[in-house]
Amino acid sequence: MLWTIIGILLVAWLILFLFKVAGGLIHILLVIALVVFIAKMIRK
């Protein structure tokens, strides 16, 4: 589940970045996803 969310956010971020339409929202979501992922990895 977590990997799916991270994958979707990464793909969306790359697509938006490539089309130079990247807004602040997708970057914030990507950062939140990375923080959650790192937090889960530290707890294991």
N, C-alpha and C positions, 0 to 999 in steps of 0.2 A: 504494500500500500504506500509506504513512505517513498520507496524507490520510484513508483509510478508517478507520484506527485512531483518529485524532483525532476524526473525525466520530462514530464510535460512542461514544467516551468523552464527548464533548460532549452527545450526545443522552441517554446514560445519566445523566450528571450533572444535566442539566436536569429529566429525569423524576423522579429521586430528590429533587431540590431542591423541585420543585413539590409533591410529596407529603410533604415535610418528613420524609423518612426518610434524608436524606443522611448517610452515615457518613464516617469519616475515610479509608477505603480508596479510595473513588472520587475523593476530592480529591487523594490522594497520586498515584493513577494519572494524573489529569488534569495535575498539575504535572509529573510525569515526562514525559508526552507533549509538553507545551509546551517543556520543556527540550531534549528530543531534537530537536524541530522547529526551535527557535532555533539549536541547534548545527549542524544540517544547513544552515540558511540562511546562517549565518556562513561555513561552509566553502566554499560555492559562489562 
